[in-house]
């Protein structure tokens, strides 16, 4: 989860989030190099008292500063397109979780198991105990197995919502009357927090998401206990 002085992304807990962080670093490096180059050129022009008569209306220069930005854009666009298709890919999921957004809580259904569904509400202040996080913890956490392909089916019952887990690189709109699909793969066990990322009314800030990732054996024991 994020801390108060955090400036960059959360640590990636899925291969997709790690790829998103790599792409961010790749793009930022290109932008920093371009910024340094342009700043150097501008300062050189400002500080210089000389004129280059050959440079004025030079076709070679016009050609170069048209081709060079195009090449830079290709270096940014190709990884971006690859990542875009990677995010939408769903391959042979082992588990399906249905998510339904309400004003102002989430409902979850494990459709592979009979009668395994529940609502998840934010814990009020008076019910918080030691170790709980204010405005982020819920009464029923979503339990999911780690190192497993999981398909998410997301919709809403009333207005627009958005189911978001930053550490997993997941942000999917919950639209009434529409079923959106995505895939998650959690690399390791742990707690992962998120919140609704679409303004959905007065209590939009009070419908958090908590995923608890556990080994498959523990997940099956939890399913049997329900």
Secondary structure, DSSP 8 states (H G I E B T S, - for coil): ---TT--S-----SHHHHHHHHHHHHHHHHHHHHHHHHHHHHHHHHH-----TTTTT-HHHHHHHHHHHHHHHHHHHHHHHHHHHHHH---S-SEEEEEEEETTEEEEEETTSTT-EEEE-B--GGG--TT--TTT-BSS-EEEESS-EEEEEEEESSS-EEEEEGGGTEEEEE-BT--EEEEEE--S-EEEEEE--S--STTGGG-EEEEEEE-HHHHHHHHHH-
